[in-house]
């Protein structure tokens, strides 16, 4: 019953990934170095998403 309200970790990571990419896009016109760092963080999260999805299959 209490498991109904637990978030799927993949969904949480996907939201964080999308947020990082949006921030990187906004930052790209201001500071390219910070934008690249945000894209790198998003790539790390994407790798974790793929790893979790492979484990679930």
N, C-alpha and C positions, 0 to 999 in steps of 0.2 A: 504494500500500500504506500509506503514512504518512497519507494522507488519511482513512483509516478512523476515526482517533481525534480528528479535528477536530470541535469543537462547532459547531453551527449558530448563527450570531450571533443569529438571531431567538429561538431557544430560550433563549439566555443572557439576552437582554433580557426575555423573558417571565417568567423566574424572578426577575429583579431587580424587575420591575414588581409581581409578586405579593408579594414580600418588602416592598416599600415600602408597598403597600396594607395589609398585615398590621400593619406598624409604625405606620402612620397610625391604624388602628383602635384599637390599644392606647393610643396617645397621645391619642386624642380625649377620653378621660375625665380626662386629667391636664393637658395643655396644648394648647388648641385651635389656637394659632398655629403650633406645631411640627407639629401634625397637618395643618394646611392646607398647610404648606410641603412635607411629605412627599407629599401628594396632588398638588401641583403638579409635583414631580419625577416622580411616576408618570405624569402626563399627558404630560410631555415624552418619557419613554421610550416611551409608547404611540404617540406621533406618529412616533418613529423606527422602531418596529416596523411601523407601517402603511407608512411610506416604503420600508423594506426589502422588504416583501411586494409592494408595487406594482412595484418594480424587478425582482423575481424573476418576475413574471407576464408 
